[in-house]
Amino acid sequence: MHPFTYVRAESLPSALDSARTEDTMFLAGGTELLNWARIGIESPSHLVDIGRLPRLHEITSTGDGLHIGALARLNDVAQDPRVETSYPVLSQSILRAASAQLRNLATIGGNPVQRTRCPYFRSNGPVACNKRVPGSGCAALHGANERLAIFGWTEDCVAVQPSDPAVALACLDAEIITEHVDGGRRIPATEFHTLPAEDPSAHNVLRPSELITGIEIGAPAPKSAYVKVRERQSYEFALVSAAAVVEVQDGVISRARLALGSVALRPWRLYDAEQALVGLRPGSPEVMDAVTSGFSASRPLSSNAYKIPLARNTALRALELALEAG
Ligand SMILES: Cc1cc2nc3c(=O)[nH]c(=O)nc-3n(C[C@H](O)[C@H](O)[C@H](O)COP(=O)(O)OP(=O)(O)OC[C@H]3O[C@@H](n4cnc5c(N)ncnc54)[C@H](O)[C@@H]3O)c2cc1C
């Protein structure tokens, strides 16, 4: 492992100040970062441990919404009564992520920063991967791509973003709040991850040394649900997943939000389907057609055509569960 220096930050200003040097990374729960250092995905020369920053573990009510501190542990977020009741899609997405042990350590701020599980990106040896070595190509394009993208890929990268909570946050139109020595900002969760057409070597829009301080969610979404399809029932990343948030008035759908996970390098909102669902009666035959209309941009790779009907059915199931909820 590459040698690095370590400092534990005691305050937000000192964390930002310590991160001014080149090659610095923040350490939160450490469940991802230490693996990257071991495999050689990242070799930071300086680690700023943010794990003890005051107040960033807190979950606070804000008007009709919720502010979740970036250092809140995944299990603490999932089991918060306000999240369980008002945002079941988020609670369910977290409880289907990783294992209980990991969720006790991993933070909600570190989770969306996790990187693709593409086998070529995670490879120990040298391999063509534009994310590992920009300009080296994409071995997955004609290689082992069964689990990879069906939306938003280019010949430069066909990987997918594996986070479960990120799918729920995109579906809830959450915002990611950051701080940086040059000023903070609010990033829509739908725009946090970068697509390969923008830059195949990038992962997200964070600037170097930009710190996530929290996540904000708006009005409660009690009629919501998350469905994760995976090869075994626990401790496994998704083949596909879907989040659904709905509102019903006078017996018809008045608003719908649908997002897919593990189908692209960012949670994939099905905006066309969301529009087509408005005005439909839950359970009517047109609902399937409306969901299908969200897939016009889907494109399979050589070995993953199965993911298109799987994702469509997963989205439909999440929608049905959301309609039954609340
Ligand atoms: C075996 C295994 C299985 C897993 N399965 C799943 C799964 O099924 N679903 C799922 O969603 N996830 C899964 N994960 C991912 C896991 O949820 C993440 O590892 C975890 O959420 C990362 O949080 P952390 O606090 O440990 O981040 P760290 O490891 O500390 O950091 C990860 C990255 O985020 C950056 N970072 C952390 N906090 C901040 C911040 N506040 N601001 C800016 N940058 C920050 C770090 O600099 C680093 O780049 C799995 C992980 C493992 C190891």
The ligand as a MOL file (V3000), in Angstrom:
LIG
                    3D

  0  0  0     0  0            999 V3000
M  V30 BEGIN CTAB
M  V30 COUNTS 53 58 0 0 0
M  V30 BEGIN ATOM
M  V30 1 C -18.4110 -5.8440 0.6640 0
M  V30 2 C -19.2070 -4.5970 0.4050 0
M  V30 3 C -20.5290 -4.6950 -0.0220 0
M  V30 4 C -21.2720 -3.5530 -0.2710 0
M  V30 5 N -22.5710 -3.6500 -0.7240 0
M  V30 6 C -23.2750 -2.5300 -1.0020 0
M  V30 7 C -24.6020 -2.5920 -1.4950 0
M  V30 8 O -25.1730 -3.6730 -1.6860 0
M  V30 9 N -25.2510 -1.4260 -1.7620 0
M  V30 10 C -24.6630 -0.1940 -1.5530 0
M  V30 11 O -25.2810 0.8380 -1.7810 0
M  V30 12 N -23.4010 -0.1130 -1.1020 0
M  V30 13 C -22.7070 -1.2370 -0.8250 0
M  V30 14 N -21.4160 -1.1390 -0.3730 0
M  V30 15 C -20.8010 0.1630 -0.3140 0
M  V30 16 C -20.8690 0.7620 1.0570 0
M  V30 17 O -22.1780 1.1450 1.3250 0
M  V30 18 C -19.9150 1.9330 1.0060 0
M  V30 19 O -18.6460 1.3460 1.1620 0
M  V30 20 C -20.1150 2.9410 2.0650 0
M  V30 21 O -21.3970 3.4940 2.0420 0
M  V30 22 C -19.0980 4.0670 1.9350 0
M  V30 23 O -19.2150 4.8780 3.0890 0
M  V30 24 P -17.9620 5.1370 4.0240 0
M  V30 25 O -18.4160 6.1210 5.0350 0
M  V30 26 O -17.3600 3.8840 4.5300 0
M  V30 27 O -16.9790 5.8330 2.9650 0
M  V30 28 P -15.3710 5.8180 2.9360 0
M  V30 29 O -14.8580 4.4850 2.5880 0
M  V30 30 O -14.8110 6.4840 4.1380 0
M  V30 31 O -15.1540 6.8080 1.6970 0
M  V30 32 C -15.5420 6.4220 0.3850 0
M  V30 33 C -15.2720 7.5950 -0.5650 0
M  V30 34 O -16.1570 8.6500 -0.2350 0
M  V30 35 C -15.4140 9.8170 0.1100 0
M  V30 36 N -16.1760 10.4530 1.1690 0
M  V30 37 C -16.6610 9.8620 2.3060 0
M  V30 38 N -17.3760 10.7550 3.0110 0
M  V30 39 C -17.3280 11.9160 2.3070 0
M  V30 40 C -17.8680 13.2090 2.5270 0
M  V30 41 N -18.6190 13.4940 3.6050 0
M  V30 42 N -17.6180 14.1640 1.6080 0
M  V30 43 C -16.8730 13.8960 0.5140 0
M  V30 44 N -16.3300 12.6830 0.2440 0
M  V30 45 C -16.5690 11.7210 1.1540 0
M  V30 46 C -14.0410 9.3370 0.5430 0
M  V30 47 O -13.0590 10.3180 0.3760 0
M  V30 48 C -13.8630 8.1790 -0.4430 0
M  V30 49 O -13.5010 8.6970 -1.6790 0
M  V30 50 C -20.6730 -2.2730 -0.0920 0
M  V30 51 C -19.3460 -2.1710 0.3650 0
M  V30 52 C -18.6120 -3.3140 0.6100 0
M  V30 53 C -17.1850 -3.1600 1.0870 0
M  V30 END ATOM
M  V30 BEGIN BOND
M  V30 1 1 1 2
M  V30 2 1 2 3
M  V30 3 2 2 52
M  V30 4 2 3 4
M  V30 5 1 4 5
M  V30 6 1 4 50
M  V30 7 2 5 6
M  V30 8 1 6 7
M  V30 9 1 6 13
M  V30 10 2 7 8
M  V30 11 1 7 9
M  V30 12 1 9 10
M  V30 13 2 10 11
M  V30 14 1 10 12
M  V30 15 2 12 13
M  V30 16 1 13 14
M  V30 17 1 14 15
M  V30 18 1 14 50
M  V30 19 1 15 16
M  V30 20 1 16 17
M  V30 21 1 16 18
M  V30 22 1 18 19
M  V30 23 1 18 20
M  V30 24 1 20 21
M  V30 25 1 20 22
M  V30 26 1 22 23
M  V30 27 1 23 24
M  V30 28 2 24 25
M  V30 29 1 24 26
M  V30 30 1 24 27
M  V30 31 1 27 28
M  V30 32 2 28 29
M  V30 33 1 28 30
M  V30 34 1 28 31
M  V30 35 1 31 32
M  V30 36 1 32 33
M  V30 37 1 33 34
M  V30 38 1 33 48
M  V30 39 1 34 35
M  V30 40 1 35 36
M  V30 41 1 35 46
M  V30 42 1 36 37
M  V30 43 1 36 45
M  V30 44 2 37 38
M  V30 45 1 38 39
M  V30 46 1 39 40
M  V30 47 2 39 45
M  V30 48 1 40 41
M  V30 49 2 40 42
M  V30 50 1 42 43
M  V30 51 2 43 44
M  V30 52 1 44 45
M  V30 53 1 46 47
M  V30 54 1 46 48
M  V30 55 1 48 49
M  V30 56 2 50 51
M  V30 57 1 51 52
M  V30 58 1 52 53
M  V30 END BOND
M  V30 END CTAB
M  END
